[in-house]
């Protein structure tokens, strides 16, 4: 099979970008989408042109580095599958495929298809943790956690931090990302002491980083490669409202977690 | 060269406690006067950076990824071992220690492995407190599963994503310290050199991967936690970005490399499907609990698996290792697969594959049970191969997965360069010649959370006030060398791509220094690799400039280092005239094809010293002294 690619090329964050068209050589349908880009990059290099910059690392759907918008959809055609595990047999022979970076204001393009997702790290640094010093933990079985709660926390914890949820949202909201991290920790007994300060700090940092508001359309869940449920957003909203009330009426509260 | 392991004296079980008492402490007031550089933020790096930040040291952490959450520790599937004995099945620190030493085919350092087993239980406590959602039983307590090479159930897990959850736990602890200002994080910075001042490691030179800027950073000590070097083979289960540059640059500056030829080839990976292949994907070892491995008895049998009758199938692991069967350890299973494929009985288009067949288990337990146990793995398999493993057997083949070798360290995890510490897969210390499943996560976190915070004081107390400024002449010199190397790569404008060289190197390594090695092959590789390296520097084509994000340039520097490291691996493999663990020399096998170890002549760690480009390296020996246990033949029959 062969395909035609319309690829976003952009020199750096400051410069303007645009689409360029590339025709692929004969491809094996069993090659991954990223391997197809490897093939094109080898050709470009041999021709003396600059290869297409794209983010990738583990190529097994777990590191969250790959970040392509394929035919308008973050991570491409398949539900619950990251770009790196998308294979060429998912496309038609002769198809024109549009390849863009994840588009969102808090994720500036730094080259071609690569964006800067440091805003996600900032959010976690503000409250995406349980404050526990190394060496200070009690025996792991001192605190039983019911299987149901542990499984639900694991569903939330499966987030790979890729940012597809933000790219898919018309408001560039990070709610699914934040709700997943917060729900994982708030559900578990070890995370409860900092529950309120955590959600308040997460929302504050998310807003400051320029992410938009959630209007409950759930494009985020639809493109999530780990199928994180939008139910966590509802859970997060509940936690946020409760934390807001408690912080208003309690004198001892603080919005800064982890100090 | 004096390679003093600094192993504490006294009985094995008391060495670590004694060492803790005898170790020097840095007072809280003085800790903030020390700056520590941590390179890498996988399990070892993130846990070290977070723990040292908590203690009050000023930590600077560097990663080439766009976030510390992306390190390849994240891809570990199966689990993490710990001697908790929650199952009441007779586990103990001693048993975990013994299994790990035996699994490593008696080529690791006794005292280090014992300490690893001792601190293993603390790791689970720490991770649970951080909110790692380990699997639980219905009563709310932690669940365990079994793994290869052990007769107890001591592996803790979080579905098939244990590495991810442990890494995110360490990342959250690190993030907290970054938020508090105790750790400064430098993302997208690649370490390109180590800087020594008066023989001590005092800083690094890095390249900013976004704008190309080369800069120097000084510190009182440098910790490398940069992972393994299996990508020397090009095709592996490693992430594409995993590389050896940090440890190789340190090696060139004098850090001794321990056991470079010890490589783990994992038996259950999805076979290569074509020349374009960039990556091999692991199918968890847990599948071997219910899958039966077989190939046709007849050479060249091209019938579909369903058309091959039962009596024409060879369930070779069950035949050769009746007591462990399909759960034989990784090195043994991989070699057996290679053997049947070499005989021409391999399956699939390439002939490099064996069947992993679930039909008996499905008949016995029902489709639903198998689906419940392995659903996500079968999905991954379907995604990659477009085949339904519930209906046709999986095809699997061994692939490079881990490197047990790495920079030599003493009991404090310090290399032979004072002030340079090496943690996790980047060091050589704990796994000997073969690593058991679920032990890599254990070692990474042990080193970072529970070893380095205590042992680094022994060096720092000798180094107060000795941190040079980052414009010290040694830094300028190193920066000039880095700039020169970058320029040389960019100005070369040859005819071949970086990838074409990496592929060629990978093939040489796989053919001659892979699952089975022999003298002729290794000698040939030692001839071929320098030729390829010479061609690389004459004919490689790196497009673009150095002042921008340039992935070809990043790759070019890493492959240049692989081209040197590959040769060292072959030299080490040639020198080690015995078979042990993942190192199988065809000349040294028993009558029935098992590894034949030679403890009298090779019961040592080979420690290689760099002597200059295109100069043969020099090997030193650290004898392996076993005080507590006796080296024995590893028998899994």
Boltz contact constraints between the chains, C-beta under 6 A:
constraints:
  - contact:
      token1: [A, 28]
      token2: [B, 274]
      max_distance: 6.0
  - contact:
      token1: [A, 30]
      token2: [B, 273]
      max_distance: 6.0
  - contact:
      token1: [A, 31]
      token2: [B, 276]
      max_distance: 6.0
  - contact:
      token1: [A, 35]
      token2: [B, 276]
      max_distance: 6.0
  - contact:
      token1: [A, 35]
      token2: [B, 278]
      max_distance: 6.0
  - contact:
      token1: [A, 38]
      token2: [B, 278]
      max_distance: 6.0
  - contact:
      token1: [A, 39]
      token2: [B, 276]
      max_distance: 6.0
  - contact:
      token1: [A, 42]
      token2: [B, 497]
      max_distance: 6.0
  - contact:
      token1: [A, 42]
      token2: [B, 499]
      max_distance: 6.0
  - contact:
      token1: [A, 45]
      token2: [B, 497]
      max_distance: 6.0
  - contact:
      token1: [A, 45]
      token2: [B, 543]
      max_distance: 6.0
  - contact:
      token1: [A, 50]
      token2: [B, 543]
      max_distance: 6.0
  - contact:
      token1: [A, 50]
      token2: [B, 544]
      max_distance: 6.0
  - contact:
      token1: [A, 53]
      token2: [B, 549]
      max_distance: 6.0
  - contact:
      token1: [A, 53]
      token2: [B, 551]
      max_distance: 6.0
  - contact:
      token1: [A, 57]
      token2: [B, 70]
      max_distance: 6.0
  - contact:
      token1: [A, 57]
      token2: [B, 239]
      max_distance: 6.0
  - contact:
      token1: [A, 57]
      token2: [B, 240]
      max_distance: 6.0
  - contact:
      token1: [A, 57]
      token2: [B, 241]
      max_distance: 6.0
  - contact:
      token1: [A, 58]
      token2: [B, 75]
      max_distance: 6.0
  - contact:
      token1: [A, 58]
      token2: [B, 239]
      max_distance: 6.0
  - contact:
      token1: [A, 59]
      token2: [B, 279]
      max_distance: 6.0
  - contact:
      token1: [A, 60]
      token2: [B, 75]
      max_distance: 6.0
  - contact:
      token1: [A, 60]
      token2: [B, 281]
      max_distance: 6.0
  - contact:
      token1: [A, 62]
      token2: [B, 74]
      max_distance: 6.0
  - contact:
      token1: [A, 62]
      token2: [B, 75]
      max_distance: 6.0
  - contact:
      token1: [A, 62]
      token2: [B, 164]
      max_distance: 6.0
  - contact:
      token1: [A, 63]
      token2: [B, 70]
      max_distance: 6.0
  - contact:
      token1: [A, 63]
      token2: [B, 74]
      max_distance: 6.0
  - contact:
      token1: [A, 65]
      token2: [B, 70]
      max_distance: 6.0
  - contact:
      token1: [A, 85]
      token2: [B, 383]
      max_distance: 6.0
  - contact:
      token1: [A, 110]
      token2: [B, 210]
      max_distance: 6.0
  - contact:
      token1: [A, 111]
      token2: [B, 549]
      max_distance: 6.0
  - contact:
      token1: [A, 121]
      token2: [B, 67]
      max_distance: 6.0
  - contact:
      token1: [A, 124]
      token2: [B, 175]
      max_distance: 6.0
  - contact:
      token1: [A, 125]
      token2: [B, 175]
      max_distance: 6.0
  - contact:
      token1: [A, 125]
      token2: [B, 178]
      max_distance: 6.0
  - contact:
      token1: [A, 125]
      token2: [B, 179]
      max_distance: 6.0
  - contact:
      token1: [A, 128]
      token2: [B, 172]
      max_distance: 6.0
  - contact:
      token1: [A, 129]
      token2: [B, 172]
      max_distance: 6.0
  - contact:
      token1: [A, 129]
      token2: [B, 175]
      max_distance: 6.0
  - contact:
      token1: [A, 129]
      token2: [B, 176]
      max_distance: 6.0
  - contact:
      token1: [A, 130]
      token2: [B, 130]
      max_distance: 6.0
  - contact:
      token1: [A, 130]
      token2: [B, 131]
      max_distance: 6.0
  - contact:
      token1: [A, 132]
      token2: [B, 129]
      max_distance: 6.0
  - contact:
      token1: [A, 132]
      token2: [B, 130]
      max_distance: 6.0
  - contact:
      token1: [A, 133]
      token2: [B, 54]
      max_distance: 6.0
  - contact:
      token1: [A, 134]
      token2: [B, 51]
      max_distance: 6.0
  - contact:
      token1: [A, 134]
      token2: [B, 449]
      max_distance: 6.0
  - contact:
      token1: [A, 137]
      token2: [B, 125]
      max_distance: 6.0
  - contact:
      token1: [A, 137]
      token2: [B, 126]
      max_distance: 6.0
  - contact:
      token1: [A, 137]
      token2: [B, 129]
      max_distance: 6.0
  - contact:
      token1: [A, 139]
      token2: [B, 125]
      max_distance: 6.0
  - contact:
      token1: [A, 140]
      token2: [B, 124]
      max_distance: 6.0
  - contact:
      token1: [A, 140]
      token2: [B, 125]
      max_distance: 6.0
  - contact:
      token1: [A, 140]
      token2: [B, 128]
      max_distance: 6.0
  - contact:
      token1: [A, 140]
      token2: [B, 142]
      max_distance: 6.0
  - contact:
      token1: [A, 141]
      token2: [B, 141]
      max_distance: 6.0
  - contact:
      token1: [A, 141]
      token2: [B, 142]
      max_distance: 6.0
  - contact:
      token1: [A, 144]
      token2: [B, 140]
      max_distance: 6.0
  - contact:
      token1: [A, 144]
      token2: [B, 141]
      max_distance: 6.0
  - contact:
      token1: [A, 145]
      token2: [B, 136]
      max_distance: 6.0
  - contact:
      token1: [A, 145]
      token2: [B, 140]
      max_distance: 6.0
  - contact:
      token1: [A, 146]
      token2: [B, 140]
      max_distance: 6.0
  - contact:
      token1: [A, 147]
      token2: [B, 136]
      max_distance: 6.0
  - contact:
      token1: [A, 147]
      token2: [B, 138]
      max_distance: 6.0
  - contact:
      token1: [A, 150]
      token2: [B, 133]
      max_distance: 6.0
  - contact:
      token1: [A, 150]
      token2: [B, 136]
      max_distance: 6.0
  - contact:
      token1: [A, 153]
      token2: [B, 133]
      max_distance: 6.0
  - contact:
      token1: [A, 154]
      token2: [B, 133]
      max_distance: 6.0
  - contact:
      token1: [A, 157]
      token2: [B, 133]
      max_distance: 6.0
  - contact:
      token1: [A, 157]
      token2: [B, 165]
      max_distance: 6.0
  - contact:
      token1: [A, 161]
      token2: [B, 69]
      max_distance: 6.0
  - contact:
      token1: [A, 185]
      token2: [B, 131]
      max_distance: 6.0
  - contact:
      token1: [A, 188]
      token2: [B, 131]
      max_distance: 6.0
  - contact:
      token1: [A, 190]
      token2: [B, 129]
      max_distance: 6.0
  - contact:
      token1: [A, 190]
      token2: [B, 131]
      max_distance: 6.0
  - contact:
      token1: [A, 191]
      token2: [B, 131]
      max_distance: 6.0
  - contact:
      token1: [A, 258]
      token2: [B, 176]
      max_distance: 6.0
